[in-house]
Amino acid sequence: MQRRSLIAAAAFAATVPLVHLAAQAQDFPPKKPVTLVVGFAAGGSADSAARVIAKKLGENIGQSVVVDNKPGAGGNLAHAQVASGAADGSVLLFGSIGPLTIAPHFMNVRYDPLKDLAPISMGVSFPNVLVVPASTGIKTLGEFVARAKREPGKLDFASTGPGSAAHLAGELLNDVARIDTVHVPYKGGAPALQDLLGERLTSFYAAPPTALPHIESGKLVPLATTGLTRPAYLPHVPTVAEMFPGFSATNWYAFVASDKTPKPLLDRWNQELVKVLNTPEVRESLLKHGQTAAPGTRDELGKFIAAEHAKWGRIVRERKITAD
């Protein structure tokens, strides 16, 4: 009799974790408002994409999804906050290439992107576009490089922070073109663009959503895009790779959460986000901002982040990039 009791107790104990996980999976959407953290200032490329997606996501799940801008340290502050924060599925992070794959190689960040943040789904991808104020008189990438060689250390380029895709794009161009342009980091695309339009900067590796209106108005001149192929919305603008073969510095934003978040909730968020990113009106809205929706599985994103982490780590070491 005692043996039967022990067996029954053991069987019950074994089912408790499964029951607990099932309950967690059913507790969706979270009872409190969902927060989508963005590590950059309002008005930039990350913010614009996050708001398009958050709106539709909230409609689909019947729960408020609030975009919370947490700029600072090139997005690293937001990533550290989410990595150590709530793990109940109510906080998502619109993670970016810099904090997830670049900055950890040369900055003292308070998180390990491969261990402390769990992948959910890729969000969007897009190339940056190198733009200069029309007042510079520079009209092509060739002219930009020629001036940089004539005036080493005189031209500068803005980025959305140390370790961002824009930062690495500028460092790559310095390397392949053998020029010396000076990096000027900002807390987001919007303030960088404001100074560029105010002619306090020479150039900016801008995200298409922030640059396109000013390119169309003629205030900014697009010199080149940083992907391997010309984007459909800038078909007449060459890629850097057309002048320097193999050059590629594509930008992207992906959804991640605290690694302590239960797997059933991460899986459910993947389902909901993939649904939103495949919605025609969302895809069209993102494309108008120069971004391509890129939903995928959690496993695909995990492998992609690991590969990017290795790629950019090598470049950081070779270029001897520091946070200074």
KOLBA-439422 format. One record per residue (C-alpha): x, y, z; residue in one letter. Coordinates in steps of 0.25 Angstrom, whole numbers. Example, Ala and Ser with C-alpha at 12.3 -4.5 7.8 and 13.67 -1.06 7.14 Angstrom:
2
[[49 -18 31] "A"] [[55 -4 29] "S"] 
END
This chain:
324
[[0 0 0] "M"] [[11 9 4] "Q"] [[18 6 -9] "R"] [[6 10 -17] "R"] [[5 23 -10] "S"] [[19 26 -13] "L"] [[17 23 -28] "I"] [[5 32 -28] "A"] [[12 43 -21] "A"] [[23 42 -31] "A"] [[14 42 -43] "A"] [[7 54 -38] "F"] [[19 62 -35] "A"] [[24 59 -50] "A"] [[11 65 -55] "T"] [[12 78 -47] "V"] [[22 85 -56] "P"] [[14 81 -69] "L"] [[1 86 -63] "V"] [[9 99 -58] "H"] [[14 101 -73] "L"] [[0 98 -79] "A"] [[-6 109 -69] "A"] [[5 119 -73] "Q"] [[2 116 -88] "A"] [[-12 118 -86] "Q"] [[-10 132 -79] "D"] [[-9 139 -92] "F"] [[-10 151 -95] "P"] [[-4 156 -81] "P"] [[-14 162 -72] "K"] [[-7 175 -72] "K"] [[-3 184 -83] "P"] [[8 178 -92] "V"] [[21 187 -93] "T"] [[29 187 -106] "L"] [[42 193 -102] "V"] [[50 201 -113] "V"] [[65 205 -110] "G"] [[64 217 -118] "F"] [[58 231 -118] "A"] [[44 233 -124] "A"] [[43 237 -138] "G"] [[55 228 -143] "G"] [[54 215 -152] "S"] [[52 206 -140] "A"] [[41 214 -134] "D"] [[34 215 -147] "S"] [[34 200 -150] "A"] [[31 197 -135] "A"] [[18 206 -135] "R"] [[13 200 -148] "V"] [[14 186 -143] "I"] [[10 189 -128] "A"] [[-3 195 -133] "K"] [[-7 183 -141] "K"] [[-2 173 -130] "L"] [[-11 180 -120] "G"] [[-23 179 -129] "E"] [[-21 164 -131] "N"] [[-19 160 -117] "I"] [[-29 170 -111] "G"] [[-19 176 -102] "Q"] [[-12 189 -101] "S"] [[2 189 -107] "V"] [[10 201 -102] "V"] [[23 205 -109] "V"] [[33 209 -99] "D"] [[45 217 -104] "N"] [[58 215 -95] "K"] [[69 222 -103] "P"] [[83 221 -98] "G"] [[97 215 -100] "A"] [[93 211 -115] "G"] [[81 203 -110] "G"] [[89 195 -99] "N"] [[82 201 -87] "L"] [[68 196 -93] "A"] [[74 182 -96] "H"] [[80 181 -82] "A"] [[67 185 -75] "Q"] [[59 175 -83] "V"] [[69 164 -80] "A"] [[68 166 -65] "S"] [[53 170 -65] "G"] [[39 164 -65] "A"] [[39 149 -70] "A"] [[24 148 -70] "D"] [[22 150 -85] "G"] [[17 165 -83] "S"] [[30 171 -88] "V"] [[36 169 -102] "L"] [[48 176 -108] "L"] [[50 181 -122] "F"] [[64 177 -122] "G"] [[74 182 -132] "S"] [[87 178 -138] "I"] [[96 187 -130] "G"] [[93 183 -116] "P"] [[90 168 -120] "L"] [[102 165 -129] "T"] [[113 177 -129] "I"] [[114 185 -116] "A"] [[116 173 -106] "P"] [[130 171 -113] "H"] [[135 185 -109] "F"] [[126 191 -98] "M"] [[124 187 -84] "N"] [[109 183 -86] "V"] [[101 177 -74] "R"] [[95 165 -82] "Y"] [[99 153 -91] "D"] [[91 154 -104] "P"] [[93 139 -106] "L"] [[89 135 -92] "K"] [[80 146 -86] "D"] [[71 149 -97] "L"] [[62 139 -104] "A"] [[59 140 -119] "P"] [[44 141 -123] "I"] [[44 145 -138] "S"] [[51 154 -148] "M"] [[44 167 -150] "G"] [[49 175 -161] "V"] [[62 177 -169] "S"] [[67 188 -178] "F"] [[80 195 -183] "P"] [[84 208 -178] "N"] [[86 219 -188] "V"] [[98 229 -187] "L"] [[93 243 -189] "V"] [[99 257 -189] "V"] [[93 270 -188] "P"] [[91 276 -202] "A"] [[99 288 -198] "S"] [[112 280 -197] "T"] [[112 279 -213] "G"] [[115 264 -212] "I"] [[107 256 -222] "K"] [[113 242 -222] "T"] [[120 232 -213] "L"] [[133 234 -222] "G"] [[133 249 -219] "E"] [[131 246 -204] "F"] [[143 237 -204] "V"] [[151 246 -212] "A"] [[148 258 -203] "R"] [[151 249 -190] "A"] [[165 246 -196] "K"] [[168 260 -199] "R"] [[163 264 -185] "E"] [[166 253 -175] "P"] [[159 254 -162] "G"] [[151 266 -167] "K"] [[138 258 -171] "L"] [[129 252 -161] "D"] [[118 242 -161] "F"] [[107 240 -151] "A"] [[101 227 -145] "S"] [[90 223 -136] "T"] [[101 220 -125] "G"] [[114 212 -123] "P"] [[113 198 -129] "G"] [[101 201 -137] "S"] [[99 196 -152] "A"] [[102 211 -156] "A"] [[114 211 -148] "H"] [[120 198 -154] "L"] [[116 203 -168] "A"] [[124 215 -166] "G"] [[136 207 -161] "E"] [[135 197 -172] "L"] [[135 209 -182] "L"] [[147 215 -175] "N"] [[154 201 -177] "D"] [[151 197 -191] "V"] [[153 211 -197] "A"] [[165 215 -188] "R"] [[159 228 -183] "I"] [[158 234 -169] "D"] [[144 239 -166] "T"] [[141 242 -152] "V"] [[129 235 -144] "H"] [[119 243 -137] "V"] [[109 235 -129] "P"] [[95 239 -125] "Y"] [[84 233 -117] "K"] [[75 230 -129] "G"] [[73 233 -143] "G"] [[64 246 -141] "A"] [[74 254 -134] "P"] [[85 250 -143] "A"] [[76 254 -155] "L"] [[73 267 -149] "Q"] [[87 271 -148] "D"] [[90 266 -162] "L"] [[79 275 -167] "L"] [[84 286 -159] "G"] [[97 284 -166] "E"] [[105 281 -153] "R"] [[109 268 -159] "L"] [[115 263 -172] "T"] [[108 250 -174] "S"] [[99 240 -168] "F"] [[97 225 -170] "Y"] [[82 227 -169] "A"] [[71 217 -168] "A"] [[61 219 -180] "P"] [[49 223 -172] "P"] [[56 235 -167] "T"] [[63 239 -179] "A"] [[53 237 -191] "L"] [[45 249 -188] "P"] [[57 258 -188] "H"] [[63 251 -200] "I"] [[50 254 -208] "E"] [[50 268 -204] "S"] [[64 270 -209] "G"] [[70 274 -195] "K"] [[78 261 -195] "L"] [[86 254 -206] "V"] [[87 239 -205] "P"] [[101 234 -209] "L"] [[99 219 -207] "A"] [[92 208 -199] "T"] [[99 198 -191] "T"] [[92 185 -195] "G"] [[97 176 -206] "L"] [[85 180 -216] "T"] [[78 193 -219] "R"] [[65 194 -211] "P"] [[52 196 -219] "A"] [[50 209 -213] "Y"] [[63 215 -217] "L"] [[66 208 -230] "P"] [[75 219 -236] "H"] [[84 219 -224] "V"] [[96 210 -225] "P"] [[101 201 -214] "T"] [[114 203 -207] "V"] [[117 189 -212] "A"] [[117 194 -227] "E"] [[129 202 -224] "M"] [[135 193 -213] "F"] [[131 178 -216] "P"] [[126 170 -204] "G"] [[122 182 -196] "F"] [[110 179 -187] "S"] [[104 185 -175] "A"] [[89 182 -174] "T"] [[81 187 -163] "N"] [[70 179 -156] "W"] [[61 178 -143] "Y"] [[56 166 -137] "A"] [[47 162 -125] "F"] [[53 156 -113] "V"] [[50 155 -98] "A"] [[56 151 -85] "S"] [[62 137 -86] "D"] [[54 134 -73] "K"] [[41 135 -80] "T"] [[34 122 -81] "P"] [[36 115 -95] "K"] [[20 113 -97] "P"] [[19 128 -96] "L"] [[31 131 -105] "L"] [[24 121 -115] "D"] [[11 128 -114] "R"] [[17 142 -117] "W"] [[24 136 -129] "N"] [[11 131 -135] "Q"] [[5 145 -132] "E"] [[16 153 -138] "L"] [[18 144 -150] "V"] [[3 147 -153] "K"] [[4 162 -151] "V"] [[17 162 -160] "L"] [[10 154 -171] "N"] [[-2 164 -171] "T"] [[-3 171 -185] "P"] [[-6 185 -179] "E"] [[6 183 -169] "V"] [[16 179 -180] "R"] [[11 190 -189] "E"] [[12 201 -178] "S"] [[26 196 -174] "L"] [[31 196 -189] "L"] [[26 210 -190] "K"] [[36 213 -179] "H"] [[47 206 -186] "G"] [[46 193 -178] "Q"] [[44 179 -181] "T"] [[36 170 -172] "A"] [[44 157 -169] "A"] [[36 148 -160] "P"] [[42 134 -156] "G"] [[43 123 -146] "T"] [[50 125 -132] "R"] [[61 115 -136] "D"] [[64 123 -149] "E"] [[66 136 -142] "L"] [[74 129 -131] "G"] [[84 124 -142] "K"] [[84 137 -149] "F"] [[87 145 -137] "I"] [[99 135 -134] "A"] [[104 136 -148] "A"] [[104 152 -148] "E"] [[110 152 -134] "H"] [[122 144 -139] "A"] [[123 152 -152] "K"] [[123 166 -146] "W"] [[132 161 -134] "G"] [[143 158 -144] "R"] [[141 172 -151] "I"] [[141 179 -137] "V"] [[155 172 -134] "R"] [[161 175 -148] "E"] [[157 190 -148] "R"] [[160 191 -133] "K"] [[147 198 -130] "I"] [[145 204 -116] "T"] [[134 211 -109] "A"] [[142 224 -109] "D"] 
END
